[in-house]
Amino acid sequence: MSDASSLKATVFVGGLDHGVNQQVLHDAFIPFGDINDISMPRPELPSSRDPHRGFGYVEFEQAEDAKEAKDNMNQSELYGRVIKVAAAKPQKDHNEGVGSKTAIWQQEGYLATHAPKDEEQKTEMQGDDEEQQPLDPMQGLEGLDVAGPKAK
C-alpha cells in the first residue's frame, strides 16, 4: 500500500485514557473493517511511566472503512473519556514551519513558492522608472478647506 493510500486509510484517535492499549483500540475499531496496524506513540521523556501520549493511529485496509470509523466513533466514549476520531494528517518535518530552528526564508520550499517570478520583477522595475517623482500628499484636498456639512 502506498503512503498516500495508507494515509487515507488511517484515523487519528485522540483523548485516550491511559488504561487503553492496542488490544482495546483493536476491539473498538474492528467492527468497521480489517485493521492493518495500530500505533500508540510513547512519551518522549524516558522518565515518563505513561504507556502512551494519549492518542493513537488505526490503519485500516480500506479507506472507506476509515471513513466509516471516523463517522461513527468521533465524540464517542471509551473508558469513560470522549475520544476524537479524525483523518490522520501527514507527519511534519521538524525543520519546517512554526517551531523549527531555521528561519522560514532559509527553508527549502519557501523560495520556490514565494520568490517573485522573472516577469513580475521586470514589470516592477519598469513601473519604478515611470514613477520617479513622489506623489504630493496634499493632492485632492483642495475642496476640504471649509469645516462642517456641505450646504445644499
C-alpha positions in Angstrom: 0.0 0.0 0.0 1.4 3.4 -0.9 2.0 6.2 1.6 -0.9 8.3 0.2 -3.4 5.4 0.2 -2.3 4.2 3.7 -2.7 7.8 5.0 -6.3 7.9 3.6 -7.0 4.6 5.4 -5.6 5.8 8.7 -7.5 7.6 11.5 -6.2 9.6 14.4 -7.7 8.7 17.8 -7.2 11.3 20.5 -8.2 11.8 24.1 -7.4 8.2 25.1 -7.3 7.1 28.7 -4.0 5.6 29.9 -5.8 2.3 30.5 -6.4 2.0 26.8 -3.9 -0.3 25.0 -3.6 -1.6 21.4 -5.9 -4.5 22.0 -8.7 -2.2 23.3 -8.3 0.0 20.3 -8.4 -3.0 18.0 -11.6 -4.3 19.7 -13.2 -0.9 19.4 -12.4 -0.4 15.7 -12.6 -3.9 14.3 -16.4 -3.6 13.6 -15.6 -1.1 10.8 -13.2 -3.2 8.8 -10.0 -5.1 8.7 -7.1 -3.4 10.5 -3.6 -3.3 9.2 -1.8 -1.6 12.1 -2.3 0.2 15.4 0.3 2.6 16.8 0.3 4.4 20.0 3.3 6.8 20.3 5.1 6.6 23.6 6.1 9.7 25.6 9.4 11.3 24.6 10.7 11.5 28.1 12.4 8.3 29.3 11.3 9.0 32.9 7.6 9.0 32.0 5.7 6.0 33.1 2.7 6.6 30.8 2.0 3.8 28.4 1.3 6.3 25.5 0.8 10.0 24.8 -3.0 9.9 24.9 -3.5 9.3 21.2 -3.0 6.6 18.6 -3.4 5.8 15.0 -5.5 3.0 13.5 -4.7 2.0 9.9 -7.4 0.1 8.0 -7.1 -1.9 4.8 -9.7 0.2 3.0 -10.1 4.0 3.1 -13.9 3.5 3.2 -13.5 1.6 6.5 -11.5 4.5 7.9 -14.2 7.0 6.9 -16.9 4.8 8.5 -14.9 4.5 11.7 -14.4 8.3 11.8 -18.1 9.0 11.2 -19.3 6.5 13.9 -16.6 6.8 16.6 -15.9 10.6 16.7 -17.1 12.0 20.0 -17.9 8.6 21.4 -16.9 7.4 24.8 -14.1 4.9 25.5 -13.0 4.1 29.1 -15.1 7.0 30.4 -13.5 9.6 28.1 -14.8 11.2 25.0 -12.5 10.4 22.1 -11.8 12.4 19.0 -11.5 10.4 15.7 -10.3 12.2 12.6 -8.5 11.5 9.4 -4.7 11.3 10.0 -2.5 14.0 8.7 1.0 13.5 7.3 3.8 13.9 9.8 5.6 17.3 9.5 9.3 17.7 9.1 10.9 19.1 12.3 12.9 21.6 10.2 9.8 23.2 8.6 7.0 25.5 9.8 6.4 27.1 13.1 8.7 25.9 15.9 11.6 25.0 13.7 15.0 26.3 14.4 15.6 27.5 10.8 14.3 30.9 9.6 11.4 30.4 7.2 13.1 32.1 4.3 16.0 29.6 4.6 13.8 26.6 4.4 14.0 24.6 1.2 10.5 25.1 -0.2 10.0 28.7 0.8 11.7 30.4 -2.1 10.2 28.1 -4.6 6.7 29.1 -3.7 7.2 32.8 -2.6 10.0 34.1 -4.8 8.9 36.6 -7.4 8.8 35.3 -11.0 11.1 37.0 -13.6 8.2 38.6 -15.3 7.0 40.1 -12.1 10.4 41.6 -11.4 10.6 43.1 -14.9 7.2 44.8 -14.6 8.0 46.2 -11.2 11.3 47.6 -12.4 9.6 49.2 -15.5 6.9 50.7 -13.2 9.6 52.2 -11.0 11.2 54.1 -13.9 7.9 55.8 -14.8 7.1 56.9 -11.2 10.3 58.7 -10.2 8.6 61.7 -8.7 6.9 61.2 -5.3 3.2 61.9 -5.0 2.0 65.0 -3.4 0.3 64.1 -0.1 -1.9 67.2 -0.3 -3.2 66.4 -3.7 -7.0 66.1 -3.9 -7.6 68.0 -0.6 -8.4 71.4 -2.2 -12.1 71.2 -1.5 -11.7 70.4 2.2 -10.8 73.9 3.4 -14.3 74.5 4.9 -15.3 72.7 8.0 -18.8 71.4 8.6 -21.5 69.8 6.4 -21.9 70.9 2.8 -24.7 73.3 2.0 -27.3 72.2 -0.5 
